[in-house]
Amino acid sequence: MGVILETVDGRLAMRSDADAPGSGVSIDLGSIDVRALGGHPLVRAVGKGVGPVVDATAGLGGDAWILAASGRAVVALERHPSIHAIFADALTRARATPTLAHVAARVTLVHADARVALAEAALGAWAILVDPMFPPKVKSALAPRDIRLVKEAVGEDPDAAEVLAAALATHAPRIIVKRPHEAPPLGGVPHHVIESRLVRYDIYDRPHLMPKP
Ligand SMILES: C[S@@+](CC[C@H](N)C(=O)[O-])C[C@H]1O[C@@H](n2cnc3c(N)ncnc32)[C@H](O)[C@@H]1O
């Protein structure tokens, strides 16, 4: 089984090749709740540092969109071609939607492997978000059909530690790793942790890289 792309109602969509034609899932960025973002745990994890945020594992773009809606410039990296394609299509539609265009304008989506692209993508960035696939047997915040499809497309991100290593090799002052509550930290004991109902944000700060006040 694999995933395939199809067009459904003018939107690029992804479905399992075992699913019925026309049943593909597309991304609707306008449906993401962006009210009261100041209290959103991801926005709190990123904090107030100056500069763009790199989303090293963009996936279906939900986190990148929340960060952009909170006012951040976001560089979003996604290596899987089909997932990148449906996020790119959603961004194109958002750019053509008056109520969403200003948020979409803050997102730069790059089809790349973060292990290679981070060195350049993170130049001048304040923070890098790493959100690899959840380990097996761990609940996820995504809707079940989305999970199944992304899992079917991507597998389990066995090289997640390499993405974190690439993030730590940049000069970004803050690295944030999104983890399920049950999973151990990906990168040793974090400096701060922000808990939300479904996930945990492990924050690794590098004070020597923070801009002087
Ligand atoms: C759990 S999903 C991310 C979900 C995302 N935060 C969201 O809001 O939809 C993980 C994604 O990271 C991508 N990914 C994993 N390793 C990557 C890498 N080295 N470079 C770029 N993308 C990567 C996978 O293809 C997958 O789409």
The ligand as a MOL file (V3000), in Angstrom:
LIG
                    3D

  0  0  0     0  0            999 V3000
M  V30 BEGIN CTAB
M  V30 COUNTS 27 29 0 0 0
M  V30 BEGIN ATOM
M  V30 1 C 4.3240 14.3490 12.7790 0
M  V30 2 S 4.4760 15.0150 11.1620 0 CHG=1
M  V30 3 C 4.5170 16.7570 11.4750 0
M  V30 4 C 3.1650 17.3350 11.7390 0
M  V30 5 C 3.1570 18.8220 11.6810 0
M  V30 6 N 3.8130 19.4340 12.8290 0
M  V30 7 C 1.7440 19.3660 11.5380 0
M  V30 8 O 1.3720 20.3190 12.2560 0
M  V30 9 O 1.0270 18.8340 10.6630 0 CHG=-1
M  V30 10 C 6.1460 14.7290 10.7190 0
M  V30 11 C 6.4830 15.2170 9.3310 0
M  V30 12 O 7.8920 15.4700 9.2850 0
M  V30 13 C 8.3660 15.0710 8.0450 0
M  V30 14 N 9.7950 14.8160 8.1940 0
M  V30 15 C 10.3770 13.8560 8.9470 0
M  V30 16 N 11.7080 13.9170 8.8480 0
M  V30 17 C 11.9800 14.9610 8.0160 0
M  V30 18 C 13.1810 15.5220 7.5330 0
M  V30 19 N 14.3680 14.9990 7.8530 0
M  V30 20 N 13.1050 16.5910 6.7160 0
M  V30 21 C 11.8840 17.1160 6.3830 0
M  V30 22 N 10.7100 16.6050 6.7960 0
M  V30 23 C 10.7520 15.5400 7.6130 0
M  V30 24 C 7.5710 13.8370 7.6940 0
M  V30 25 O 7.5920 13.6040 6.2950 0
M  V30 26 C 6.1870 14.2200 8.2270 0
M  V30 27 O 5.4170 14.8370 7.2280 0
M  V30 END ATOM
M  V30 BEGIN BOND
M  V30 1 1 1 2
M  V30 2 1 2 3
M  V30 3 1 2 10
M  V30 4 1 3 4
M  V30 5 1 4 5
M  V30 6 1 5 6
M  V30 7 1 5 7
M  V30 8 2 7 8
M  V30 9 1 7 9
M  V30 10 1 10 11
M  V30 11 1 11 12
M  V30 12 1 11 26
M  V30 13 1 12 13
M  V30 14 1 13 14
M  V30 15 1 13 24
M  V30 16 1 14 15
M  V30 17 1 14 23
M  V30 18 2 15 16
M  V30 19 1 16 17
M  V30 20 1 17 18
M  V30 21 2 17 23
M  V30 22 1 18 19
M  V30 23 2 18 20
M  V30 24 1 20 21
M  V30 25 2 21 22
M  V30 26 1 22 23
M  V30 27 1 24 25
M  V30 28 1 24 26
M  V30 29 1 26 27
M  V30 END BOND
M  V30 END CTAB
M  END
